[in-house]
Amino acid sequence: MFKKILIANRGEIACRVAATARRMAIQTVAVYSDADADAKHVRACDEAVHIGGSAPKDSYLRWERIIEAAKATGAQAIHPGYGFLSENEEFAQACADAGLVFIGPPPSAIKAMGLKAESKQLMEKAGVPLVPGYHGTDQDATMLKHEADRIGYPVLIKASAGGGGKGMRAVERAEDFAAALASCQREAINSFGDDAVLIEKYVQRPRHIEIQVFGDSHGNYVYLFERDCSVQRRHQKVLEEAPAPGMTAEMRQQMGLAAVAAARAVNYVGAGTVEFIVEQREEVPASAKRSAAGPSQGGAAPSGGSEDTLVPSVGAMSFFFMEMNTRLQVEHPVTEAITGQDLVAWQLQVASGEKLPLSQEQLKITGHAIEARICAENPDNNFLPATGSLQVYALPDCTMFEYGAVRVDSGVREGDTISPYYDSMVAKLIVHGATREEALARLDMALTQTRIVGLTTNVQFLRHVLQSRSFAQAELDTALIPREEAVLFRQERVGLPLAAASVVAHTLQQEQAVQQAQTGASGWLDPWARRDDWRAYGVSMRRFEFEFHGEPHAATLTCLHDGALQLAVDDVAGGLTWSPVGEALDVQFGGRRELVHVHRQGELAHVFARAGATQIVVIDALAHAGDSQSEGGRLTAPMPGKVVSFAVKAGDKVSKGQALAVMEAMKMEHTIAAPADGVVAELLYAPGDQVNEGAELLKLSA
């Protein structure tokens, strides 16, 4: 076994690998960029080496610097994590040439599976079913359009060297093909340095089911069952679970053996994932599905369903090879949960020349696991990535995996900054239960306990997905999010009365704390210095002004002569009481009792309750004295990034919602649309320019 390894990655995966290495008494070396000088993964390792600038191309993609760091620190092997250089055959070969072990498959396997077109041709020869499409080397735009017309719309354009949903576009109509192809190629060249694409038939109601495989250098192969990754946005995964709901024992074996055959075809060594698109054709009763799978095979009933609930049965589907990821997957923790195995430990054992720890017959499924990706993004604004500081970063308590356990994989701490240089994922929240229903309930509870302040996240969106009918009843496919749009986006689960009462209670609690601090050690308080509106007779009133979802509101707090408080918020009135419970407040108002957390950022208050979370502005009238009307006609960058192109020029008339510009940030392209009708007065930047968040890109006049 290795004595020291270098982890050629950052964030949560670097921390994840370091944790297993520590348990195995293996020393670790971290590498870091300028932006990551004080990152969590740097502190998680025994040593750390600076390798360059903040942008990945200046640091984490500079494999020659990484190899130099490994040799300088005496590391024997390099773990690439996922992303960055994890599927780069040149890097894997360079490691071997430098006398270092690459903790992953051989370069030949990476090369064979790295290009989607070539890998599909290889799988076709091996008899693995493929989605109808074009996987050739001719990349002439006219020819590609001809192939798309031949296949029939809708089609999917995919970067041949891609992954993670980048460089991928669905095209519904022939007239949209050229623009989609150009956008896909731009994103592919920026992300992978290769603009080659392939074209496939866009499967209707597809499920995304992948098989975890492992091989060793002694010719042994196993599959560690499947994961369902159908819930996606922008072709990127949001929720993953294992085992796949509705999977029959027969189909599990068929897909597992096909995945192992794919691995054997390229003499694969290490951890890999074979991804399949599964086409759904019919449904069967949940009772039949359970009898086919059985509890020991992960055949638990979906949440919210009865014995007669219709659940898609994977056994009634066709599956097609999509691609093989020659690395550890982001969602590997759900496989670890249901098998009880540490896949990073397996990687280290196999890379050091040992045999696989278990045979296929020894691997069993226990319970159900679900992973939620917590990302810095705004789901209500087309999942636009967000940047900012984690001013509050509260996560649920974690335990070792057993039924009901919770696990958090994270590479950040409270106070850290989410920058525009890297992926927007903040953390992974993984739960494990005896059944899918239990896992769903525990994941929802864990998300309730997750409080992040300082930037926009998808935490509440994830809760909405869990509570949607489709997900609760395991009616899964890659169109789940658009299908459930009405209950997923722009949802307010914490109303004005609770939000206002929570903020009022928090304000009074803070004032009381200041007052108590001012009494000093004597504990005596001058009654004339009281700040709680107490009076010897009569009543006193205090007015609070708020802005809730852009609308002004007011609340009146009345303090009676006996000290009791009455609160009126719009048409809701009643007694207000509260008491501190740790960092939370137990608030009673309007016939409801809620345990809430309130975090203030100046005038902005973040309220977290069991039902959800919301924001409410507490208006300070003095602070706004003299404010003028905001300037109109501006169109600004929603986040730091690079201007890719403008679709208009000065003097053009534009309509509300019309695409005006394209920006690239966090490895993704983002379209900037007109907020209203108008005329383009001036373009303030040129394609290729780097811009800061809030920078005015162009001017519009009425």
N, C-alpha and C positions, 0 to 999 in steps of 0.2 A: 504494500500500500504506500501511497505517496506520503512524504513528510511535509511538503509545502506545495501549495498550488496558488496560482494567480487567477483572480476572477476578472475577466476582461469585459466588465459591464458595470452598471450602476443601479441605483434605486432598489426596489423591493427584491428583484431577482438576485442581485449581488448579496443583499442581506440574507436571503433565503439559502443560498449556497454556503455562505459563511457559517450559518447556524448548524447545518449538517456537518460541515468540516470540523467545527469545534467539538461536536459530539463524538466525532471519530478521531479526535486528537491530531487533526491535520492543521498545520499553520496556514494562514491565508494572507495574500497580498492584494490590496485594492489598488485600482488606478482611478484617477480623477482629473476632471477638467477644471478650468478656472471657476466655472459656475458651481462646481461641486466640492470646492476646497474644504468646506465644513459639513459635507453631506453625511447622512446617517451611515451609508455603506462604508465610508472611509473610517469611521469610528468602530464599525463592526468587525474590521479585519485587524490582524496583528501588525501589518505594515501597510504603507500606502505610498504610491509614486505618482507625481504629477506628470501628465502626458500631453498637455496642450490647452488650446483655447476652448471656449464654451461650446461652439458649434461642433456637432459630431464629426464633421469632416476634418476638424482640427485636433481631435482628441480620440474619441472612442472608435473611429474608423481608421485611425493611423496604426495599422497593425505592426509596422516596423518598430514604432515606439513601445508598443505593448510587449513585443518579444524582447526588446532591449531591457525593459523593466523586469521581465521574468528572469532573464539571465543574470542581471545585476543583483537580484535579491535571492538567487539560488532556488527559485521555484522549479519543480520538476514537470509540472503540467499546467495547462491553461484551461479553465472552464469559461466558455463564451456566453453562458446564459442564453437569453433569446433576444432577437433583434440584433442590430449592429452587425458584428462579424460572425454571428453564430452559424450562418449558412453560406459562408464564403470559402470556396474550396481553395483559393489562393492562400488565404490565411491558414487554413488547416495544413496545407502543404508546407508553408513557411515554418510552421511550428515543428513539423517533422524534420525539416532540413536543419533547424536550429537545435535538434536533439531534445525537443520538448514534446510531451504527450498532449495531443489535442483531445479534450474530454468530449468526444462526439464521434460521429461516423468518419470513415476514411474519406479523403478528398474525392475519390472516384464516385462514391455514393452520393456525396453532396452535389457533384457535377451532374450526375445522372438524373437526380430528382430536382435539381435547382431550377432548371428551365422547364416551365410547365408544358410547352409543346413537345420537347424531347421525352419528357417523362411519360406523357400520354401515349406517345408512339411505343415506348418501351412496355407500358402496361397492356397496350393493345396486342402486342406480340405474346405477352404472358397470359392472354385470355381474360383479363380483367375488363368488365364492361365500362364503356366510356359514354359520356354525353355526346350526341352528334355535334360536330363542330369542325373548325379549321385549326390545325396545329402546325402548319408549315412554316418555312423560313422566308418565303416571299412576303415582304412587308410593304409592297406598293399600295398606296391608299385606294386606288381604283380597284385593284384586285381584291383587297380586303372588303370593300363595299360589295363587290360581286359575290364574294363568299357569304357575306351576311344575308344578301338577297336570296341566295340559294338555300341557306339553312332555314330561313323564314323567321320573321319577327314575332315576338321580342327576342333579341339576342343579348349576350353579355360579352363585352370587350374586357379582356383581362391582361394586365402586364405579364409577360411570360416569365420575368424574373421576380415577380412581385410576391406580396403577402400582406397580411394584416388589413386587407380591404383597400389598400392603396393602389392606384392605377387600375381602377375597375369602374366600368360604367354599364348600366343597363340601358338598352336602346329599344324603344317601343315602335318607332316609325323609321322608315327608310330615309326620310328627309332630315332626321336628326343625327344620322350616323356620322357624317363628316365632323361636326362640331364635337361630338362625344369622343371620337377617335383622337382628335387633336388634344383635347383636355386630358384624356387617359395617357397619351404618350408624354405630355409635359410632366405630369405627375410621376410617371414611371422613370423618366430620365433623372428627375430631381431626387427620387427616393432610392433608386437602384442603379443609376448610371447606365440603363439599358431601356430603350423605348420600344423593343419588340413586343408584340401583342399576339394573343390568340383569340378566337371567336368561338363561342359555344351557344347552343340553343338555351334560352332562358327557361329553365324547368318551372312549371307552375306548381304552386303550393309545395315547394321543396322543404325538406328538413335537412339540416346540416349535422350529420352524425360522424364522429371520428373514432378511430380505434388506436389505443395506445399500444405500441409494439416495443419490444426490446430484443436485441441480439447480442451475442458475445463473440469473441474471437475464436471460440471452439466450435462454432457452427450451431449453437443452440438458439432457438427463437421461441418467444411466447407473446401472447397478446393479453393485456391487462384490461380487457373489456372496453366498453364504449363510453363516450360522452356525447350528450346532445347539446349542440351549440347553435340552435336555430334562432334564438332571439338575438337579432342584430339590428344595428343602425349604421348606415353608411357602409354596409358590408363588413362591419366590425362587431365582434361579439360583445354582448351586454351581460347575459346570464348564461351559465353553463351548468349542467347537472349530469350526474352519473348515479345509476345506470339510466339509459334513455327510456322514458316512459313508453309503454306499449311494446317494448322489445321482447320478442319471444326467444326461447332458448335456441331454437333452430336457426333463426336469423342471426342471432348473436354469434353462433358458431360459424355460419357462412361468411359473415363480414370479418370475423376474426381471422379465419383461415385465409381469406383473400388478402388481408393486410399483411399477414406473415409471408404470403407468397410474394407480395410486392417487395418486402424487405429482403427476402432471399434473392430476388432477381438482381439486386445490386450489392449483394454481400454486405448487408448493413450490420453495423456494430454500434451499440449504445441505444439511447432513447430516441424514438421517432413516433410520429403520428401520421397515420394514413387517413385522409379526409375523404368522405363520401357525400355526394348529394343523393338524397333519398326521395324518390317521387311517390307521393301518397295517392292511392287510388280509391280506397274505401275505408270504412270504419267498422269496428266490431264492438260488441258490448264489453264493458269493463270486466264483468265477471268471467267472460271467456278469456280475456287477456290475462287476468290473474291466474286462472287455472293453467294457462299455457306456460307462464313464466315462473310462478311460485315465489314465495317470499325470499327464499335463498338466492334467487336470481334477480332480485330487485324488482319484483312484480307488485309493488304496493299500489293501492288505489290512489288515484289523483285526488288532490284536495277539492272539496266542494262537491264531489260526485257521489251518486248512489250506485247500487249494484247494476242499474240499467244505463248508467252514463256511457255515452258513446265516446270511445277513446281511439285515436288513430293507432292501428296495429302495424308495427314495423314489419311483421311477418307478411302483411298484405301489400308490401311495397317493392319497388325495384330500386337497386342502388347502383350508383355510377361512381367510378374513381374520379376524384377531383384533383388532388395533389398530395404529396407527402412532404411534411415539414420535418426536416432533418435536424431536429433539435428538441429540447424540452419545451413544452407548451406553457403559455400563461396559465391555462386552466388545469395544470397537472394536479393541484391539491385535491380536486374532487376524486380523482382516481386513487390518490393516496388514502383518502378517507374511507372509501368503500373496500379497499384491499388491505389496509393496514400496513402498507409498504412505503418506505421513504425512497422516492424515485431518484433523488440526487445521490443518495448512498449507493443505489444500484449503478448509477452512472460512474461513480468513483471506483466501485469494485470492478466493473467491466473494463473501464479504461486502464486499470492497473493490471489487467490480464486474467482476472478471476472469472470463474463461470457464473452464469446467472444464479442468483440466490435460490430461486424456486422453479419448479417445472410447471407446465400448464395445468396438470392435474392438482397441484397444490394451491393454485390460486382460486380464491372464492370471493364472492360479492357479499358484503354485509351492509345492510341498510341503504340509505340514500343520502347523497350530498349535493349541495348547490353552492355555486360561487357567484358573487355579484362583484362586478368591476366598478369601483367608485372612481369617477373621473371628474376632473376640473373642466366642466363644460356646462352650457346652458341648453337643456333639452327643449325649452320653449322657444329658442332662437336657432332652430335647425342644428342643435348640438354644437354650437360654436364653442371651441375650446376657450378656457379662461385662464388667466394668470393672476397671481397675487400671493399674499402672505397668509399662512395658516395661523391666524390670530387665535383661533380656538380649534383644537383638534382632539376631540374626545371620542374614544372608541370603546366598544363593548369589552367587558372582561372576557378573557380567553382561557380555555382549559385545554388539556390534552384531548385528542380525539377519542370520543366514545359516543354513545347515543346521546344526542342533545348538545354536543360540544360545539364551541365556536372558535374559529381561528381567524387571525388577521395577518396578512402578509403586507407589509408596508415598508417603504424606503424613505419616509419623511417623518419629521417630528414637529410638534407645535413650535411655531416661530419660523419654520422653513418657508422658502419661497418656491412656488411653482412657476418655472420660467418658460419662455416660449421655445427653448432650444430642444426640448425632449417631449416624449409622449405625455398625454394629458392624464394618464392613470395615476391616481393618488394612492390607492390601496386596493387589496382584494379581501373581501369578506366571505369566509367559507363556513358553512354549517353542515352538521351531520346528524341525521336522525334515524330512527328505526324504520320509518316510512317516509314517503314523499310528503305526506300531509304534515308530519311532525317537522320535517326539515323546512317546509314553507313557513310554518308558524314561527320557528326559531329564527329564520332569516329576517322575517319582518320585525321581530322583537329586537334583533341585533341592529337593524337599520334604525329603529326608533332610538336606540342608545347612541347612535352616531351623530355627533354634532360638529359641524365644520363651519367656521366663520372666517371671512376674509376674502373668499372668492366663491363663485357659483359652482355648485356640484350637482350631480344627478341622483343624490341620495333619495329625495322624495319621489323622483321619477321611477326609481327602482321599486319603491314600495307600491306605486301605482300599477306597475307591471305585475308584481306578485299578486295583487288583489284583483287583477282583471280576470274576466271569466275565462278567456282563452288559456291563460297561463295556469290558473288554478285548476282547470279541468284537463290540462295537458294537451290542449288542441294546439300543437306547436307547428310552426313553419316560419320561414324567414320573412313572411309578410305580417307577422303578428303585431308588430308595432304600428304600422299604418292601419291595420284592420281595427285595432282598439284605440285609435287616435282620440276618439271622443272622451275616453276616460283616463287617458295618459297625460295629456298636455293641458297646461293652464288650469290646473286643478287647485282649488283652495279648500283645504280640509280643516283649517283653523280659521274660524270666522272673526269678524271685528270685535264682538263682545269679549271673547276670551283673550284675544290679542291685547285689547285695550286694558282689560282688567289685570292681565299679567304685567303689563308695563307700569301701570299705576302701583301695583303691589311692589314691584321691583324698585320703583323710585322711592316709595316710602321706606322700604327695607334699607336701601342705601343711605337715605337721610338719617334713619335711626342708627345705623352703624356709625356714621360720622358723629352724630350726637353723643353716642356712648363713648366713642374715642376721646371726645373733648372733655368728658367728665373727669378723665384722669384716673388715678389709682384710688381716689377717695370714694368713688362710686356715687357721690352726691351730685344732684342736678338741680340747679336753680329753676324753679317752676316757671319763672318768667322767660327762661331761655329755651323752653320746650319748642320743638319744631314739628309737632304732630297735630297742630291745629286744635289742641285741647283748649276749652274755655270754661270759665266758672259758671256761665249761664249761656242760654241761647245756642245757636248753631253757627258754624263757619262753613264757607263753601270755597272750593278750589276748582279751577277750570284747567283742563288739559286739552290741547289741540293736537290732532293727528292728521296724517295723510296715509290712507290705506288704499293700495292699488290705484293711486293717482287721484283719489277723491278725498276732499277735506271732511273731517269728522271732529266732533268735540265730545268730551266726557266731563261730567260734573261730579265732583266728590264732595259729599256733605258729611261733616263731622258733628254728630249730635252731642248734647251736653254731657252725656255719659261716656263719651269716647267712641261709641259705635260709629261705623262708617257705612254710608250709603253711596252707591255709584250708579250713575245713569249714563248709558252709552246708547245714543240714538233712542230707539224705542224699548231698550232693555234696561231695567232698573232692579236693584235689590241690594241686600247687604253684602259687604266685601270683607272677607277675612283672609288671612294668609299666615303661614308659619314656615320657617326655613327647614328644609330637609336636606342636609348636606349642602351641595351646591345648587339644589333645586328649591322651588317654592311650592308649597301645597296651597293652592288658591281655590277659594270657594266664592262663586258669584253666579247669580242668575239661575239658581237651582242646580248648578254643576260644580263638581269638585275635580280639579285637574292638578297633576304634578307637572310643573313646567320649569324650563330653564330659560332664562332671559340673558342675552349678551348684548351690551350696548356698544356701538361704534359711533360716537358722537350722537347725532340725532337719530341714527338708524338703529332700531332695536330688532334683534333676531329672537323669535319666540319658538321654542321647541316643545311640543306636546305629544301625547300618545297618538293623536289623530294625524299629526304631521308637523310641518314647520312653516313659518311665514315671516314676513318682515313688515314692520310698521314704522313710520317716521314720526318721531316726537318733535313737534314744531316748537322752536324757541322763537317767539315773536321778536324779541330784541335782536336776535342774531340775524333776522331777515329784514330788519329795517333798512329801507333804501334800496332793496333789490330791484333790479330792472328786468324787463322782459328778456327772455333768452333770445339769442340771435338765431334766425332761421336761415334756410338755404344752405346749410352745411352738410357735408357727407364725410364722415371720419372713419378712420381705421378702427375696427372693434378690438384689435389686439396687435401687438408687435408682429411684423412680418415683412414679406417682400411683395412689391407690386409685380404681378405677372403680366397683366394686360389691361387695357381699357377697351370697352366696346363702343365708346362714343368719342366725339371730338367737340371742341368748342363750337357753339352755335346749334348743336343738335337739340331737337325737341324730344323729351322723354316722358314716359308715362309711369305712374306709380307701380312699383314692382318690377320694372324693366331692369335687366342686368346691365350694370354700368362698368364694373371692374372686377378683376379676379386677383385675390391675394393668396399667398402661400405662407402658412404658419403651422407649426407643430406637425410637419410632414404631410399636411393636407391642403387642398385648394378650397378657398372660400369665395363665393360669389357675393359681391356688394350690389344691392339693388336700390333703386330710387325710392326714397320715402314718400314722394309725392310727385305729381305732374310738374313739369318745369322745363327750363332751357339750360343747357350746359353753358355756364359763363366762362369757366377756365379749368384746365387740368393743371394741378399743382405738382404732380410727380410724373416720372416716366417709367415704363416697364423696366424692371431690374432694380429699382430704388428700394432701399430698406426704409421702413417707416416705423415710428413709435405708435403705441396705443393712443388713440385720440387725435392722431395727425389728420388734418383736413386734406383729403385726397383731391377733391374737386369742388367747385362752387356751382350751385344751382340758383337760377333766378326764376321768379314766378312767371 
